[in-house]
């Protein structure tokens, strides 16, 4: 998750008329959100990635957060099944987008099997930690285990925090920065995950309490110790830079803050290395 980002899929924003139904904080401005997304894509390209841009999905503003409905492992896709009912319609269109990008669909989750990309954290090339919470269930984790027989899949319980009504992905609490460095919000981290990181000698940069709600913990590694972050979290940026991390920022008042989705949420990496 921290090697050089080579190829990534994003989706243009759209579906704004149903923003209340999908739990957005306010209606996005169509012009401003489009400009923010274009600038975000330009930063990905400047970082060395080929950016594949998919079209918006009618009536679904959450579809811009393309990280969740699928994951890509060793160049092949697993189509997931979001625990948020309104997002389940994203899976098949994303599968079609992935096929157009030359990515083979290896596995898909069925009814009752739930998992979202935001609950999946690769500790190394063969070890996947999966957050068990309100969006990812035991049945979904078991499918991942069967789909990845050569990998170790470790389930960790996520905190209740504010309950089913608000998303609490594992990647809301941790973003890897390099093989030996991660950005975390420690007060809500699963104990088992903290111990796994300690065992691997991973140093932790801690997000301050006052910047957790503004998504300071959600950053995207473009390369080891080079990250793309939502602008507006100065203390976390200072801590990252003090740890030797180069921080690039994008404006996301419409794109990220209104829908509660940071740079990781906005991207589905296809190839790194």
Helices and strands as residue ranges (DSSP letters): E 5-11, G 16-18, H 30-46, E 50-54, G 61-64, E 70-73, E 76-79, G 85-87, H 90-100, E 104-108, G 117-119, E 120-124, E 127-132, H 138-147, E 152-157, G 170-172, E 174-178, E 181-184, G 186-188, H 191-199, E 203-206, H 209-212, E 219-223, E 226-230, H 234-242, E 246-250, I 253-257, E 268-272
